[in-house]
Amino acid sequence: MWTVVYIAPNQKEAEKLEKMLTAEGFLVKLRTIGLPQANNSCSVEILVPESEVDEALEIINTIEV
């Protein structure tokens, strides 16, 4: 089961986090929320397997997004 660990404000931030988590060995999926706004940005959910949630949150909390 995939679990949301973070909601990024845009695709660029989501891809940055995805790259960092992947480099640490996590499986990561991105899922867009809603429709793009006027400036072509939309929020993006960052998901990891349920068994990796705690470790992924530790990584996210140590980096500055």
N, C-alpha and C positions, 0 to 999 in steps of 0.2 A: 504494500500500500504506500502510495506517495503522499507526503505531508508537506504543507506550506510552512517554510521556515522564515520567509521574509517577503515583503511586498515592496518592490523597487518602484520609484516614481516614473521611470521611463526605461526604454529598451537598452539604452547605453549603460545605465547603472546595473541593470539586470545581467547584461553580458559580462560586465566587469566582475561581478560577484560570482557568476557562473565559472569564469576562467579561474578565479582564485580557489573556489571550492574544488573544481576538477583537478587543479594542480595538487591539492591536498589528498586526492584519491577518492573523492565523493562522486557518486552518480548524481547528476543534476538534470532537472527538466525545467523549462521556462513555459509559463502559460499566461498569455495576455488577458487582461481583465477589461471587458467592455470595448467600446469603440474609440478609435483615436480622436483626440480633441482637435481644436482649431490649429494648434501648433504641431500636429502629427505625433503627439506623444500620448501614451497611455500607460497605466500601471501594469506591472508584470509580476506575477507570482513566481517565487523560486521554490521549487519542490525537491525534496530528497526522500529516499526510502525511509519509512518509519523507524527502522532500526538504527538510522544514522542521525536522527534529529538532534539529540543532545550534543553530539560531537560537532555537527555543522553549526549549531547555534554558538558554541564556544568560539569557533573560527570567525563567524560573522561579528560577534561581540568584540573581538580583538582587532578587527580592521576598521578603518574609517571609510565609510561609504560616501 
